[in-house]
Amino acid sequence: QAQVVESGGGLVQPGGSLRLSCAASRSIFSIYAMGWYRQAPGKQRELVAAVTGGGRINYADSVKGRFTISRDNAKNTVYLQMNSLKPEDTAVYYCNIHDGLRDYWGQGTQVTVSS
């Protein structure tokens, strides 16, 4: 069974919104940080947003003011609220969990922004 599972991707028009969810298995006992990365065809994977256990949040410059990352510790889940979506946001979005020692990656969820 996958330890990190993303959901919420899909097709949306420019200016629209999507919310991605990432659920981490309880088998990952200690979560230090949770984040979202994305990768478009022919491009390198890049950090979109991340939040640490201490609450520190980082965003890529390209998404500041449009995307919001949040986490629900009780549900072991991290969310990415994406507003004012642009065609250049089109990519496969990957959830990442860091437990202080290693990284766990989700399978990816496709986000397509197009008319």
C-alpha positions in Angstrom: 0.0 0.0 0.0 1.2 3.5 -0.8 2.2 5.5 2.2 1.5 8.9 0.6 -1.7 9.4 -1.5 -2.6 12.5 -3.3 -6.1 13.5 -4.6 -7.9 16.5 -6.0 -6.2 17.1 -9.3 -8.2 17.6 -12.5 -9.0 20.0 -15.4 -9.8 23.6 -14.5 -10.2 26.8 -16.5 -7.8 29.7 -16.0 -8.8 31.7 -13.0 -10.4 28.6 -11.4 -9.5 26.8 -8.2 -8.6 23.4 -7.0 -7.7 21.9 -3.7 -5.2 19.1 -3.5 -5.1 16.7 -0.5 -2.3 14.4 0.6 -2.9 11.7 3.2 0.1 10.2 4.9 -0.1 6.7 6.3 0.1 6.4 10.1 3.0 4.1 9.5 5.0 7.3 9.1 5.3 7.9 12.8 7.0 11.3 12.9 6.4 13.9 10.2 8.9 16.8 10.2 7.7 18.5 7.0 5.1 18.1 4.3 5.1 19.8 1.0 4.1 19.9 -2.6 6.2 19.8 -5.7 5.3 19.9 -9.4 6.8 18.8 -12.6 5.8 19.8 -16.1 6.9 17.8 -19.2 10.5 18.6 -20.1 11.0 20.5 -16.9 12.7 19.8 -13.6 10.6 19.1 -10.5 10.2 22.2 -8.4 9.1 23.1 -4.9 5.6 24.7 -4.8 5.0 25.0 -1.1 6.1 23.3 2.2 5.3 23.5 5.9 7.4 22.2 8.7 6.2 20.8 12.0 7.1 24.1 13.6 4.7 25.9 11.2 7.2 27.5 8.9 5.9 27.9 5.4 7.7 28.4 2.1 6.2 29.2 -1.2 7.6 29.3 -4.7 7.6 32.9 -5.9 5.4 31.9 -8.8 2.5 30.9 -6.5 2.7 33.4 -3.7 -0.6 35.1 -3.1 -2.5 32.4 -5.0 -1.7 29.1 -3.3 -2.1 28.2 0.4 -0.6 25.2 2.1 -2.1 23.9 5.3 -1.9 20.7 7.4 -4.3 18.8 9.7 -2.2 16.9 12.2 -5.1 14.9 13.5 -5.8 13.6 10.0 -2.1 13.3 9.0 -3.0 15.3 5.9 -1.6 18.3 4.0 -3.6 20.4 1.6 -2.8 22.8 -1.2 -5.5 25.3 -2.0 -4.8 26.7 -5.5 -6.7 29.8 -6.6 -6.4 32.0 -9.7 -4.9 29.2 -11.6 -2.9 29.9 -14.7 -2.0 27.7 -17.7 1.6 27.7 -16.5 0.5 25.9 -13.3 -0.2 22.8 -15.4 1.9 20.0 -14.1 1.9 16.8 -12.2 1.8 17.7 -8.5 3.6 15.4 -6.0 3.2 15.3 -2.3 6.3 14.9 -0.2 6.6 13.9 3.4 9.9 14.2 5.3 10.2 12.3 8.6 13.5 13.9 9.6 15.5 11.1 8.0 13.9 10.2 4.7 11.5 11.4 2.0 8.2 9.7 1.0 6.6 10.6 -2.3 3.1 10.3 -3.6 2.3 9.0 -7.0 1.4 12.4 -8.4 -1.9 14.0 -9.4 -2.4 15.8 -12.7 -3.4 19.4 -12.7 -4.4 20.9 -16.1 -5.3 24.5 -16.5 -6.9 25.1 -19.8 -10.0 26.4 -21.6 
